[in-house]
Amino acid sequence: MNDCLFCKIISGDIDSDKVYEDQYVYAFNDINPQAPVHILIIPKKHIESIHDVSGSDKPYIDAVISAIQKIASDNGLDRDGYRIVTNHGKRAGQSVFHLHFHLLGGRDLQWPPG
């Protein structure tokens, strides 16, 4: 996607504060953190949202889950807990239409979220 913000971050055209990268996944600190730890985890393949994931995307989704686990452990979140958030569509708050997961932790998180 030529105009996708996250595709530009993955390609290095836009700077980010990278915390993790592998063959399938790129993760970076959110520029507007909502918790002491707020990291975005994105597949390197452009997938618009969770609703657009197909069977051929399994390696990317598996890698995202593994990356979340590793990043959470690396940040000490596995002990006390963390939240994973993804949004589908404008009404849910999706503002970048490239599948991404917010890893939030480092403080007590309230429910419902909003």
Biopython code that builds the backbone (N, CA, C, O; Angstrom):
import numpy as np
from Bio.PDB.StructureBuilder import StructureBuilder

atoms = [
    (1, "MET", "N", (0.842, -1.186, 0.000)),
    (1, "MET", "CA", (0.000, 0.000, 0.000)),
    (1, "MET", "C", (0.883, 1.244, 0.000)),
    (1, "MET", "O", (1.663, 1.450, 0.930)),
    (2, "ASN", "N", (0.769, 2.046, -1.002)),
    (2, "ASN", "CA", (1.623, 3.225, -1.153)),
    (2, "ASN", "C", (1.383, 4.283, -0.091)),
    (2, "ASN", "O", (2.326, 4.958, 0.321)),
    (3, "ASP", "N", (0.157, 4.444, 0.360)),
    (3, "ASP", "CA", (-0.161, 5.518, 1.291)),
    (3, "ASP", "C", (-0.370, 5.035, 2.727)),
    (3, "ASP", "O", (-0.849, 5.800, 3.565)),
    (4, "CYS", "N", (-0.026, 3.803, 3.022)),
    (4, "CYS", "CA", (-0.237, 3.236, 4.356)),
    (4, "CYS", "C", (0.895, 3.666, 5.292)),
    (4, "CYS", "O", (2.066, 3.386, 5.034)),
    (5, "LEU", "N", (0.535, 4.340, 6.368)),
    (5, "LEU", "CA", (1.497, 4.803, 7.353)),
    (5, "LEU", "C", (2.349, 3.653, 7.886)),
    (5, "LEU", "O", (3.571, 3.780, 7.961)),
    (6, "PHE", "N", (1.734, 2.550, 8.253)),
    (6, "PHE", "CA", (2.490, 1.448, 8.837)),
    (6, "PHE", "C", (3.373, 0.758, 7.813)),
    (6, "PHE", "O", (4.458, 0.293, 8.162)),
    (7, "CYS", "N", (2.944, 0.674, 6.560)),
    (7, "CYS", "CA", (3.809, 0.114, 5.515)),
    (7, "CYS", "C", (5.049, 0.990, 5.345)),
    (7, "CYS", "O", (6.147, 0.484, 5.110)),
    (8, "LYS", "N", (4.867, 2.305, 5.464)),
    (8, "LYS", "CA", (6.004, 3.228, 5.367)),
    (8, "LYS", "C", (6.936, 3.088, 6.562)),
    (8, "LYS", "O", (8.149, 3.240, 6.415)),
    (9, "ILE", "N", (6.401, 2.804, 7.727)),
    (9, "ILE", "CA", (7.232, 2.562, 8.903)),
    (9, "ILE", "C", (8.019, 1.268, 8.721)),
    (9, "ILE", "O", (9.220, 1.232, 8.992)),
    (10, "ILE", "N", (7.362, 0.215, 8.269)),
    (10, "ILE", "CA", (8.030, -1.062, 8.040)),
    (10, "ILE", "C", (9.172, -0.909, 7.040)),
    (10, "ILE", "O", (10.250, -1.471, 7.234)),
    (11, "SER", "N", (8.940, -0.156, 5.982)),
    (11, "SER", "CA", (9.959, 0.008, 4.930)),
    (11, "SER", "C", (11.086, 0.942, 5.344)),
    (11, "SER", "O", (12.115, 1.004, 4.670)),
    (12, "GLY", "N", (10.907, 1.669, 6.444)),
    (12, "GLY", "CA", (11.921, 2.611, 6.900)),
    (12, "GLY", "C", (11.770, 4.003, 6.330)),
    (12, "GLY", "O", (12.607, 4.868, 6.589)),
    (13, "ASP", "N", (10.717, 4.241, 5.557)),
    (13, "ASP", "CA", (10.478, 5.572, 4.997)),
    (13, "ASP", "C", (10.068, 6.577, 6.072)),
    (13, "ASP", "O", (10.276, 7.781, 5.923)),
    (14, "ILE", "N", (9.480, 6.063, 7.164)),
    (14, "ILE", "CA", (9.107, 6.888, 8.317)),
    (14, "ILE", "C", (9.790, 6.293, 9.535)),
    (14, "ILE", "O", (9.738, 5.083, 9.755)),
    (15, "ASP", "N", (10.428, 7.140, 10.321)),
    (15, "ASP", "CA", (11.123, 6.680, 11.530)),
    (15, "ASP", "C", (10.146, 6.182, 12.586)),
    (15, "ASP", "O", (9.006, 6.638, 12.678)),
    (16, "SER", "N", (10.627, 5.236, 13.373)),
    (16, "SER", "CA", (9.864, 4.738, 14.517)),
    (16, "SER", "C", (10.848, 4.300, 15.589)),
    (16, "SER", "O", (12.037, 4.119, 15.326)),
    (17, "ASP", "N", (10.338, 4.135, 16.789)),
    (17, "ASP", "CA", (11.134, 3.645, 17.903)),
    (17, "ASP", "C", (10.936, 2.133, 17.979)),
    (17, "ASP", "O", (10.142, 1.641, 18.781)),
    (18, "LYS", "N", (11.667, 1.402, 17.134)),
    (18, "LYS", "CA", (11.501, -0.048, 17.003)),
    (18, "LYS", "C", (11.890, -0.766, 18.284)),
    (18, "LYS", "O", (12.908, -0.459, 18.905)),
    (19, "VAL", "N", (11.049, -1.738, 18.670)),
    (19, "VAL", "CA", (11.367, -2.577, 19.819)),
    (19, "VAL", "C", (11.536, -4.044, 19.433)),
    (19, "VAL", "O", (12.086, -4.827, 20.208)),
    (20, "TYR", "N", (11.066, -4.422, 18.239)),
    (20, "TYR", "CA", (11.151, -5.821, 17.814)),
    (20, "TYR", "C", (10.937, -5.894, 16.310)),
    (20, "TYR", "O", (10.168, -5.126, 15.730)),
    (21, "GLU", "N", (11.644, -6.847, 15.693)),
    (21, "GLU", "CA", (11.408, -7.115, 14.274)),
    (21, "GLU", "C", (11.855, -8.531, 13.964)),
    (21, "GLU", "O", (12.877, -9.003, 14.462)),
    (22, "ASP", "N", (11.070, -9.196, 13.133)),
    (22, "ASP", "CA", (11.472, -10.483, 12.581)),
    (22, "ASP", "C", (10.959, -10.547, 11.138)),
    (22, "ASP", "O", (10.568, -9.527, 10.572)),
    (23, "GLN", "N", (10.962, -11.708, 10.563)),
    (23, "GLN", "CA", (10.568, -11.893, 9.162)),
    (23, "GLN", "C", (9.127, -11.452, 8.886)),
    (23, "GLN", "O", (8.823, -10.988, 7.788)),
    (24, "TYR", "N", (8.242, -11.595, 9.876)),
    (24, "TYR", "CA", (6.816, -11.369, 9.678)),
    (24, "TYR", "C", (6.247, -10.169, 10.429)),
    (24, "TYR", "O", (5.159, -9.696, 10.103)),
    (25, "VAL", "N", (6.967, -9.676, 11.427)),
    (25, "VAL", "CA", (6.404, -8.717, 12.374)),
    (25, "VAL", "C", (7.340, -7.527, 12.573)),
    (25, "VAL", "O", (8.563, -7.651, 12.510)),
    (26, "TYR", "N", (6.724, -6.374, 12.815)),
    (26, "TYR", "CA", (7.456, -5.175, 13.205)),
    (26, "TYR", "C", (6.714, -4.591, 14.406)),
    (26, "TYR", "O", (5.485, -4.516, 14.399)),
    (27, "ALA", "N", (7.449, -4.180, 15.428)),
    (27, "ALA", "CA", (6.828, -3.609, 16.628)),
    (27, "ALA", "C", (7.589, -2.357, 17.040)),
    (27, "ALA", "O", (8.815, -2.295, 16.948)),
    (28, "PHE", "N", (6.831, -1.357, 17.497)),
    (28, "PHE", "CA", (7.434, -0.088, 17.874)),
    (28, "PHE", "C", (6.606, 0.593, 18.952)),
    (28, "PHE", "O", (5.421, 0.308, 19.123)),
    (29, "ASN", "N", (7.256, 1.502, 19.678)),
    (29, "ASN", "CA", (6.561, 2.252, 20.717)),
    (29, "ASN", "C", (5.561, 3.216, 20.093)),
    (29, "ASN", "O", (5.860, 3.885, 19.104)),
    (30, "ASP", "N", (4.369, 3.280, 20.684)),
    (30, "ASP", "CA", (3.333, 4.200, 20.224)),
    (30, "ASP", "C", (3.787, 5.637, 20.494)),
    (30, "ASP", "O", (4.372, 5.919, 21.540)),
    (31, "ILE", "N", (3.518, 6.541, 19.555)),
    (31, "ILE", "CA", (3.935, 7.936, 19.727)),
    (31, "ILE", "C", (3.025, 8.700, 20.692)),
    (31, "ILE", "O", (3.362, 9.802, 21.124)),
    (32, "ASN", "N", (1.875, 8.115, 21.028)),
    (32, "ASN", "CA", (0.940, 8.731, 21.971)),
    (32, "ASN", "C", (0.543, 7.679, 23.012)),
    (32, "ASN", "O", (-0.603, 7.227, 23.029)),
    (33, "PRO", "N", (1.478, 7.289, 23.873)),
    (33, "PRO", "CA", (1.216, 6.159, 24.773)),
    (33, "PRO", "C", (0.074, 6.404, 25.746)),
    (33, "PRO", "O", (-0.085, 7.495, 26.295)),
    (34, "GLN", "N", (-0.713, 5.358, 25.941)),
    (34, "GLN", "CA", (-1.846, 5.388, 26.864)),
    (34, "GLN", "C", (-1.567, 4.601, 28.138)),
    (34, "GLN", "O", (-2.435, 4.465, 28.999)),
    (35, "ALA", "N", (-0.360, 4.091, 28.246)),
    (35, "ALA", "CA", (0.083, 3.341, 29.423)),
    (35, "ALA", "C", (1.609, 3.424, 29.452)),
    (35, "ALA", "O", (2.226, 3.784, 28.449)),
    (36, "PRO", "N", (2.226, 3.094, 30.593)),
    (36, "PRO", "CA", (3.689, 3.131, 30.644)),
    (36, "PRO", "C", (4.345, 2.290, 29.544)),
    (36, "PRO", "O", (5.386, 2.669, 29.007)),
    (37, "VAL", "N", (3.740, 1.160, 29.215)),
    (37, "VAL", "CA", (4.163, 0.372, 28.057)),
    (37, "VAL", "C", (3.015, 0.410, 27.060)),
    (37, "VAL", "O", (1.903, -0.022, 27.366)),
    (38, "HIS", "N", (3.285, 0.926, 25.871)),
    (38, "HIS", "CA", (2.283, 0.967, 24.801)),
    (38, "HIS", "C", (3.031, 0.748, 23.493)),
    (38, "HIS", "O", (3.629, 1.664, 22.930)),
    (39, "ILE", "N", (2.977, -0.486, 23.035)),
    (39, "ILE", "CA", (3.729, -0.905, 21.853)),
    (39, "ILE", "C", (2.749, -1.382, 20.792)),
    (39, "ILE", "O", (1.797, -2.101, 21.096)),
    (40, "LEU", "N", (2.982, -0.984, 19.561)),
    (40, "LEU", "CA", (2.186, -1.449, 18.424)),
    (40, "LEU", "C", (2.907, -2.604, 17.765)),
    (40, "LEU", "O", (4.101, -2.522, 17.477)),
    (41, "ILE", "N", (2.173, -3.687, 17.527)),
    (41, "ILE", "CA", (2.708, -4.875, 16.868)),
    (41, "ILE", "C", (1.944, -5.038, 15.569)),
    (41, "ILE", "O", (0.716, -5.129, 15.571)),
    (42, "ILE", "N", (2.675, -5.075, 14.449)),
    (42, "ILE", "CA", (2.017, -5.124, 13.141)),
    (42, "ILE", "C", (2.621, -6.211, 12.258)),
    (42, "ILE", "O", (3.831, -6.433, 12.280)),
    (43, "PRO", "N", (1.776, -6.887, 11.481)),
    (43, "PRO", "CA", (2.330, -7.813, 10.499)),
    (43, "PRO", "C", (2.996, -7.031, 9.376)),
    (43, "PRO", "O", (2.548, -5.940, 9.022)),
    (44, "LYS", "N", (4.053, -7.580, 8.822)),
    (44, "LYS", "CA", (4.742, -6.912, 7.720)),
    (44, "LYS", "C", (3.949, -6.975, 6.417)),
    (44, "LYS", "O", (4.208, -6.202, 5.494)),
    (45, "LYS", "N", (3.011, -7.866, 6.341)),
    (45, "LYS", "CA", (2.112, -7.930, 5.182)),
    (45, "LYS", "C", (0.972, -6.942, 5.424)),
    (45, "LYS", "O", (0.429, -6.883, 6.527)),
    (46, "HIS", "N", (0.610, -6.177, 4.417)),
    (46, "HIS", "CA", (-0.512, -5.252, 4.573)),
    (46, "HIS", "C", (-1.817, -6.051, 4.608)),
    (46, "HIS", "O", (-2.217, -6.671, 3.623)),
    (47, "ILE", "N", (-2.461, -6.015, 5.769)),
    (47, "ILE", "CA", (-3.787, -6.590, 5.982)),
    (47, "ILE", "C", (-4.587, -5.449, 6.587)),
    (47, "ILE", "O", (-4.165, -4.875, 7.591)),
    (48, "GLU", "N", (-5.727, -5.105, 6.006)),
    (48, "GLU", "CA", (-6.435, -3.901, 6.433)),
    (48, "GLU", "C", (-6.919, -3.954, 7.874)),
    (48, "GLU", "O", (-6.758, -2.981, 8.610)),
    (49, "SER", "N", (-7.509, -5.069, 8.292)),
    (49, "SER", "CA", (-8.018, -5.181, 9.660)),
    (49, "SER", "C", (-8.168, -6.651, 10.028)),
    (49, "SER", "O", (-7.951, -7.537, 9.201)),
    (50, "ILE", "N", (-8.538, -6.893, 11.264)),
    (50, "ILE", "CA", (-8.732, -8.266, 11.749)),
    (50, "ILE", "C", (-9.781, -8.998, 10.913)),
    (50, "ILE", "O", (-9.714, -10.217, 10.757)),
    (51, "HIS", "N", (-10.732, -8.265, 10.387)),
    (51, "HIS", "CA", (-11.802, -8.855, 9.588)),
    (51, "HIS", "C", (-11.301, -9.336, 8.227)),
    (51, "HIS", "O", (-11.979, -10.123, 7.565)),
    (52, "ASP", "N", (-10.140, -8.880, 7.808)),
    (52, "ASP", "CA", (-9.592, -9.232, 6.502)),
    (52, "ASP", "C", (-8.543, -10.335, 6.554)),
    (52, "ASP", "O", (-7.962, -10.675, 5.523)),
    (53, "VAL", "N", (-8.289, -10.898, 7.722)),
    (53, "VAL", "CA", (-7.317, -11.980, 7.840)),
    (53, "VAL", "C", (-7.861, -13.223, 7.145)),
    (53, "VAL", "O", (-9.024, -13.589, 7.319)),
    (54, "SER", "N", (-7.001, -13.865, 6.355)),
    (54, "SER", "CA", (-7.404, -15.101, 5.667)),
    (54, "SER", "C", (-6.440, -16.223, 6.049)),
    (54, "SER", "O", (-5.450, -15.996, 6.745)),
    (55, "GLY", "N", (-6.738, -17.411, 5.592)),
    (55, "GLY", "CA", (-5.910, -18.580, 5.908)),
    (55, "GLY", "C", (-4.465, -18.421, 5.486)),
    (55, "GLY", "O", (-3.568, -18.941, 6.151)),
    (56, "SER", "N", (-4.223, -17.718, 4.401)),
    (56, "SER", "CA", (-2.841, -17.532, 3.932)),
    (56, "SER", "C", (-2.044, -16.591, 4.838)),
    (56, "SER", "O", (-0.822, -16.502, 4.714)),
    (57, "ASP", "N", (-2.725, -15.892, 5.744)),
    (57, "ASP", "CA", (-2.061, -14.968, 6.662)),
    (57, "ASP", "C", (-1.595, -15.636, 7.953)),
    (57, "ASP", "O", (-1.028, -14.973, 8.821)),
    (58, "LYS", "N", (-1.830, -16.940, 8.086)),
    (58, "LYS", "CA", (-1.518, -17.650, 9.322)),
    (58, "LYS", "C", (-0.079, -17.441, 9.802)),
    (58, "LYS", "O", (0.118, -17.223, 10.997)),
    (59, "PRO", "N", (0.939, -17.497, 8.927)),
    (59, "PRO", "CA", (2.300, -17.266, 9.437)),
    (59, "PRO", "C", (2.468, -15.886, 10.075)),
    (59, "PRO", "O", (3.211, -15.738, 11.045)),
    (60, "TYR", "N", (1.788, -14.889, 9.541)),
    (60, "TYR", "CA", (1.873, -13.535, 10.089)),
    (60, "TYR", "C", (1.177, -13.437, 11.435)),
    (60, "TYR", "O", (1.699, -12.831, 12.370)),
    (61, "ILE", "N", (0.000, -14.033, 11.531)),
    (61, "ILE", "CA", (-0.763, -13.966, 12.782)),
    (61, "ILE", "C", (-0.070, -14.770, 13.873)),
    (61, "ILE", "O", (0.003, -14.327, 15.019)),
    (62, "ASP", "N", (0.437, -15.948, 13.527)),
    (62, "ASP", "CA", (1.198, -16.741, 14.501)),
    (62, "ASP", "C", (2.402, -15.953, 15.006)),
    (62, "ASP", "O", (2.696, -15.952, 16.202)),
    (63, "ALA", "N", (3.092, -15.285, 14.092)),
    (63, "ALA", "CA", (4.276, -14.504, 14.471)),
    (63, "ALA", "C", (3.905, -13.303, 15.334)),
    (63, "ALA", "O", (4.652, -12.939, 16.242)),
    (64, "VAL", "N", (2.754, -12.684, 15.060)),
    (64, "VAL", "CA", (2.289, -11.571, 15.892)),
    (64, "VAL", "C", (2.065, -12.055, 17.324)),
    (64, "VAL", "O", (2.486, -11.394, 18.273)),
    (65, "ILE", "N", (1.414, -13.191, 17.485)),
    (65, "ILE", "CA", (1.148, -13.728, 18.829)),
    (65, "ILE", "C", (2.461, -14.032, 19.547)),
    (65, "ILE", "O", (2.614, -13.702, 20.723)),
    (66, "SER", "N", (3.400, -14.651, 18.855)),
    (66, "SER", "CA", (4.703, -14.946, 19.461)),
    (66, "SER", "C", (5.434, -13.661, 19.839)),
    (66, "SER", "O", (6.056, -13.584, 20.898)),
    (67, "ALA", "N", (5.359, -12.659, 18.975)),
    (67, "ALA", "CA", (6.011, -11.378, 19.259)),
    (67, "ALA", "C", (5.382, -10.712, 20.470)),
    (67, "ALA", "O", (6.095, -10.163, 21.311)),
    (68, "ILE", "N", (4.064, -10.750, 20.574)),
    (68, "ILE", "CA", (3.380, -10.170, 21.737)),
    (68, "ILE", "C", (3.875, -10.835, 23.017)),
    (68, "ILE", "O", (4.185, -10.152, 23.994)),
    (69, "GLN", "N", (3.949, -12.150, 23.014)),
    (69, "GLN", "CA", (4.408, -12.870, 24.197)),
    (69, "GLN", "C", (5.840, -12.485, 24.571)),
    (69, "GLN", "O", (6.142, -12.250, 25.741)),
    (70, "LYS", "N", (6.714, -12.422, 23.568)),
    (70, "LYS", "CA", (8.115, -12.075, 23.821)),
    (70, "LYS", "C", (8.246, -10.640, 24.324)),
    (70, "LYS", "O", (8.938, -10.389, 25.311)),
    (71, "ILE", "N", (7.596, -9.714, 23.660)),
    (71, "ILE", "CA", (7.690, -8.301, 24.040)),
    (71, "ILE", "C", (7.116, -8.084, 25.438)),
    (71, "ILE", "O", (7.685, -7.344, 26.240)),
    (72, "ALA", "N", (5.986, -8.731, 25.726)),
    (72, "ALA", "CA", (5.387, -8.617, 27.065)),
    (72, "ALA", "C", (6.354, -9.144, 28.119)),
    (72, "ALA", "O", (6.545, -8.507, 29.155)),
    (73, "SER", "N", (6.960, -10.286, 27.870)),
    (73, "SER", "CA", (7.928, -10.846, 28.820)),
    (73, "SER", "C", (9.145, -9.943, 28.961)),
    (73, "SER", "O", (9.613, -9.699, 30.073)),
    (74, "ASP", "N", (9.656, -9.450, 27.847)),
    (74, "ASP", "CA", (10.827, -8.565, 27.879)),
    (74, "ASP", "C", (10.566, -7.302, 28.693)),
    (74, "ASP", "O", (11.496, -6.723, 29.255)),
    (75, "ASN", "N", (9.310, -6.872, 28.760)),
    (75, "ASN", "CA", (8.931, -5.670, 29.509)),
    (75, "ASN", "C", (8.380, -5.980, 30.897)),
    (75, "ASN", "O", (7.883, -5.085, 31.581)),
    (76, "GLY", "N", (8.465, -7.247, 31.316)),
    (76, "GLY", "CA", (8.009, -7.641, 32.642)),
    (76, "GLY", "C", (6.503, -7.643, 32.812)),
    (76, "GLY", "O", (6.008, -7.669, 33.939)),
    (77, "LEU", "N", (5.768, -7.616, 31.715)),
    (77, "LEU", "CA", (4.306, -7.552, 31.798)),
    (77, "LEU", "C", (3.666, -8.920, 32.028)),
    (77, "LEU", "O", (2.510, -9.004, 32.442)),
    (78, "ASP", "N", (4.405, -9.976, 31.763)),
    (78, "ASP", "CA", (3.848, -11.315, 31.923)),
    (78, "ASP", "C", (3.542, -11.625, 33.386)),
    (78, "ASP", "O", (2.723, -12.498, 33.671)),
    (79, "ARG", "N", (4.178, -10.933, 34.301)),
    (79, "ARG", "CA", (3.947, -11.183, 35.733)),
    (79, "ARG", "C", (2.622, -10.596, 36.217)),
    (79, "ARG", "O", (1.855, -11.271, 36.903)),
    (80, "ASP", "N", (2.353, -9.342, 35.861)),
    (80, "ASP", "CA", (1.185, -8.643, 36.410)),
    (80, "ASP", "C", (0.029, -8.489, 35.428)),
    (80, "ASP", "O", (-1.083, -8.159, 35.840)),
    (81, "GLY", "N", (0.264, -8.714, 34.171)),
    (81, "GLY", "CA", (-0.804, -8.655, 33.187)),
    (81, "GLY", "C", (-0.643, -7.521, 32.191)),
    (81, "GLY", "O", (0.071, -6.545, 32.424)),
    (82, "TYR", "N", (-1.328, -7.684, 31.081)),
    (82, "TYR", "CA", (-1.308, -6.697, 30.006)),
    (82, "TYR", "C", (-2.564, -6.845, 29.175)),
    (82, "TYR", "O", (-3.291, -7.832, 29.293)),
    (83, "ARG", "N", (-2.808, -5.865, 28.343)),
    (83, "ARG", "CA", (-3.977, -5.878, 27.464)),
    (83, "ARG", "C", (-3.506, -5.805, 26.021)),
    (83, "ARG", "O", (-2.540, -5.117, 25.691)),
    (84, "ILE", "N", (-4.221, -6.541, 25.169)),
    (84, "ILE", "CA", (-4.014, -6.497, 23.723)),
    (84, "ILE", "C", (-5.298, -5.948, 23.118)),
    (84, "ILE", "O", (-6.386, -6.449, 23.400)),
    (85, "VAL", "N", (-5.171, -4.910, 22.279)),
    (85, "VAL", "CA", (-6.338, -4.287, 21.657)),
    (85, "VAL", "C", (-6.114, -4.206, 20.158)),
    (85, "VAL", "O", (-5.032, -3.836, 19.702)),
    (86, "THR", "N", (-7.137, -4.552, 19.398)),
    (86, "THR", "CA", (-7.169, -4.266, 17.971)),
    (86, "THR", "C", (-8.560, -3.758, 17.639)),
    (86, "THR", "O", (-9.546, -4.190, 18.236)),
    (87, "ASN", "N", (-8.637, -2.861, 16.709)),
    (87, "ASN", "CA", (-9.917, -2.269, 16.323)),
    (87, "ASN", "C", (-10.212, -2.610, 14.874)),
    (87, "ASN", "O", (-9.302, -2.747, 14.057)),
    (88, "HIS", "N", (-11.490, -2.744, 14.564)),
    (88, "HIS", "CA", (-11.918, -2.969, 13.189)),
    (88, "HIS", "C", (-12.919, -1.874, 12.811)),
    (88, "HIS", "O", (-14.038, -1.836, 13.323)),
    (89, "GLY", "N", (-12.507, -1.010, 11.931)),
    (89, "GLY", "CA", (-13.403, 0.012, 11.415)),
    (89, "GLY", "C", (-13.377, 1.309, 12.200)),
    (89, "GLY", "O", (-12.927, 1.366, 13.345)),
    (90, "LYS", "N", (-13.875, 2.348, 11.546)),
    (90, "LYS", "CA", (-13.852, 3.698, 12.130)),
    (90, "LYS", "C", (-14.639, 3.797, 13.429)),
    (90, "LYS", "O", (-14.196, 4.463, 14.365)),
    (91, "ARG", "N", (-15.793, 3.149, 13.504)),
    (91, "ARG", "CA", (-16.613, 3.254, 14.721)),
    (91, "ARG", "C", (-15.952, 2.603, 15.922)),
    (91, "ARG", "O", (-16.269, 2.926, 17.067)),
    (92, "ALA", "N", (-15.036, 1.689, 15.660)),
    (92, "ALA", "CA", (-14.304, 1.048, 16.759)),
    (92, "ALA", "C", (-13.029, 1.801, 17.103)),
    (92, "ALA", "O", (-12.339, 1.457, 18.063)),
    (93, "GLY", "N", (-12.715, 2.828, 16.319)),
    (93, "GLY", "CA", (-11.533, 3.627, 16.603)),
    (93, "GLY", "C", (-10.326, 3.316, 15.748)),
    (93, "GLY", "O", (-9.239, 3.829, 16.010)),
    (94, "GLN", "N", (-10.493, 2.477, 14.717)),
    (94, "GLN", "CA", (-9.353, 2.194, 13.846)),
    (94, "GLN", "C", (-9.037, 3.434, 13.024)),
    (94, "GLN", "O", (-9.879, 3.920, 12.268)),
    (95, "SER", "N", (-7.819, 3.944, 13.176)),
    (95, "SER", "CA", (-7.425, 5.153, 12.443)),
    (95, "SER", "C", (-6.373, 4.875, 11.388)),
    (95, "SER", "O", (-6.222, 5.654, 10.447)),
    (96, "VAL", "N", (-5.637, 3.770, 11.527)),
    (96, "VAL", "CA", (-4.693, 3.335, 10.502)),
    (96, "VAL", "C", (-5.200, 1.990, 10.006)),
    (96, "VAL", "O", (-5.339, 1.043, 10.781)),
    (97, "PHE", "N", (-5.472, 1.914, 8.722)),
    (97, "PHE", "CA", (-6.084, 0.712, 8.166)),
    (97, "PHE", "C", (-5.026, -0.276, 7.681)),
    (97, "PHE", "O", (-4.934, -0.623, 6.503)),
    (98, "HIS", "N", (-4.244, -0.702, 8.654)),
    (98, "HIS", "CA", (-3.270, -1.789, 8.548)),
    (98, "HIS", "C", (-3.399, -2.502, 9.888)),
    (98, "HIS", "O", (-3.229, -1.884, 10.939)),
    (99, "LEU", "N", (-3.696, -3.790, 9.857)),
    (99, "LEU", "CA", (-3.902, -4.548, 11.085)),
    (99, "LEU", "C", (-2.783, -4.268, 12.079)),
    (99, "LEU", "O", (-1.601, -4.360, 11.745)),
    (100, "HIS", "N", (-3.167, -3.930, 13.290)),
    (100, "HIS", "CA", (-2.180, -3.700, 14.341)),
    (100, "HIS", "C", (-2.792, -4.015, 15.700)),
    (100, "HIS", "O", (-4.004, -3.944, 15.904)),
    (101, "PHE", "N", (-1.905, -4.362, 16.607)),
    (101, "PHE", "CA", (-2.302, -4.733, 17.950)),
    (101, "PHE", "C", (-1.580, -3.812, 18.930)),
    (101, "PHE", "O", (-0.367, -3.619, 18.842)),
    (102, "HIS", "N", (-2.335, -3.254, 19.854)),
    (102, "HIS", "CA", (-1.771, -2.420, 20.906)),
    (102, "HIS", "C", (-1.464, -3.319, 22.099)),
    (102, "HIS", "O", (-2.353, -4.013, 22.591)),
    (103, "LEU", "N", (-0.234, -3.314, 22.564)),
    (103, "LEU", "CA", (0.161, -3.988, 23.791)),
    (103, "LEU", "C", (0.256, -2.905, 24.861)),
    (103, "LEU", "O", (1.094, -2.007, 24.781)),
    (104, "LEU", "N", (-0.614, -3.004, 25.860)),
    (104, "LEU", "CA", (-0.698, -1.996, 26.920)),
    (104, "LEU", "C", (-0.424, -2.645, 28.267)),
    (104, "LEU", "O", (-0.940, -3.724, 28.563)),
    (105, "GLY", "N", (0.388, -1.985, 29.081)),
    (105, "GLY", "CA", (0.656, -2.522, 30.408)),
    (105, "GLY", "C", (1.478, -1.561, 31.230)),
    (105, "GLY", "O", (1.792, -0.448, 30.808)),
    (106, "GLY", "N", (1.817, -2.023, 32.416)),
    (106, "GLY", "CA", (2.624, -1.211, 33.316)),
    (106, "GLY", "C", (1.807, -0.378, 34.283)),
    (106, "GLY", "O", (2.368, 0.401, 35.054)),
    (107, "ARG", "N", (0.486, -0.530, 34.255)),
    (107, "ARG", "CA", (-0.395, 0.139, 35.204)),
    (107, "ARG", "C", (-1.696, -0.662, 35.266)),
    (107, "ARG", "O", (-1.929, -1.537, 34.432)),
    (108, "ASP", "N", (-2.549, -0.360, 36.261)),
    (108, "ASP", "CA", (-3.861, -0.998, 36.325)),
    (108, "ASP", "C", (-4.701, -0.480, 35.164)),
    (108, "ASP", "O", (-4.786, 0.727, 34.936)),
    (109, "LEU", "N", (-5.311, -1.390, 34.444)),
    (109, "LEU", "CA", (-6.161, -1.051, 33.304)),
    (109, "LEU", "C", (-7.611, -1.269, 33.700)),
    (109, "LEU", "O", (-7.957, -2.311, 34.256)),
    (110, "GLN", "N", (-8.437, -0.312, 33.423)),
    (110, "GLN", "CA", (-9.843, -0.353, 33.839)),
    (110, "GLN", "C", (-10.703, -1.084, 32.801)),
    (110, "GLN", "O", (-10.316, -1.246, 31.644)),
    (111, "TRP", "N", (-11.881, -1.519, 33.256)),
    (111, "TRP", "CA", (-12.870, -2.141, 32.376)),
    (111, "TRP", "C", (-14.238, -1.597, 32.734)),
    (111, "TRP", "O", (-14.517, -1.471, 33.927)),
    (112, "PRO", "N", (-15.105, -1.266, 31.808)),
    (112, "PRO", "CA", (-14.875, -1.325, 30.369)),
    (112, "PRO", "C", (-13.918, -0.225, 29.916)),
    (112, "PRO", "O", (-13.766, 0.799, 30.582)),
    (113, "PRO", "N", (-13.268, -0.460, 28.755)),
    (113, "PRO", "CA", (-12.248, 0.478, 28.294)),
    (113, "PRO", "C", (-12.789, 1.787, 27.729)),
    (113, "PRO", "O", (-12.051, 2.771, 27.686)),
    (114, "GLY", "N", (-14.039, 1.840, 27.299)),
    (114, "GLY", "CA", (-14.527, 3.114, 26.781)),
    (114, "GLY", "C", (-15.630, 3.043, 25.825)),
    (114, "GLY", "O", (-16.098, 4.075, 25.344)),
]
sb = StructureBuilder()
sb.init_structure("model")
sb.init_model(0)
sb.init_chain("A")
sb.init_seg("    ")
for serial, (resi, resn, name, xyz) in enumerate(atoms, 1):
    if name == "N":
        sb.init_residue(resn, " ", resi, " ")
    sb.init_atom(name, np.array(xyz, "f"), 0.0, 1.0, " ", f" {name:<3s}", serial, name[0])
structure = sb.get_structure()
